Amino acid sequence: MSERILVIDDDADVVRFVRISLEREGYQVATATEGNAGLRAALEEPPDLILLDILMPDLDGLELLSRLRVSPGTSSVSVVLLTARTDARDRVRGLELGADDYITKPFDIEELVARVGAVLRRSKAMRDLSPLTALPGNFRIAEELQRRVSSGRPMAVVHADLDNFKAFNDHYGFMRGDNVIKFTANVLVQAAADTDDPSCFVGHVGGDDFIAVMHPDVGETFCKTVVDRFDDGILDFYDPQDALRGFVEVIDRRGERHAFPIVSISLGVATNLRRTFNSEWEASAVASEMKEHAKHEVGSCYKVDRRTR
């Protein structure tokens, strides 16, 4: 489905010209020639991007922008300002209010189309980043897996998951839990950077689940590095007394105490060295299966699938 763009400008000729030009590029375009009408249209059906004129008689463009940014439905919609003003303070004010870019009238239509495309690409990429770890999310993970499966080249898929993390979260609270997630992401990214594979990819599925994709030659080295660095740093997130005794106590709904060991990491590895993956789903499923085998071991470890089918 093509992206939806809303053009808000009180100059009907500009609106018509921009609409025709963007529709030729394959975008769906809605228009408004009044600020209040444009605001209503944006709130009723939030678009992917808004082209917004700053100077409008009924509702100033900067005021409209500020209202968009405080509304849940439009707070993350991309906005490109159209302005005839040459005062840098107006452009700065617009960027401070949350505009993604601006273009000064009169503008070259090719430049405007190029800026719209660039902003939409950035927005799409940012939407699929984990807000906690800034790693690629599920869409990019699936895209990367499919690309590598389709290429037929040697690949290893690593599914990483934390053990006893829920107990840690229950004991210390979600803020300290988030710090452990960020620590895990950093461990995986640094281990990937240390491999001899410059195309090594790390993504965040969500929660305490991560996916890494790399050449099979570096798969086990990557896992060993992750295990060593994770175990070396995880105790820093515990209170000293809990770290010394090696567990935390969590009280369940019945009021009973349960001891949970220090958080560890389990990794499952699937490769296409001995088998062929027909889809990204199959590759990730095998890696997940091996991760479950690793979770049956005590402490941090990894398991590699060596089956031929």
Summary of the structure (lengths in Angstrom):
residues: 309
radius of gyration: 25.2
end to end distance: 37.4
largest distance: 73.9
contacts: 974
relative contact order: 0.10
helix: 48%
strand: 22%
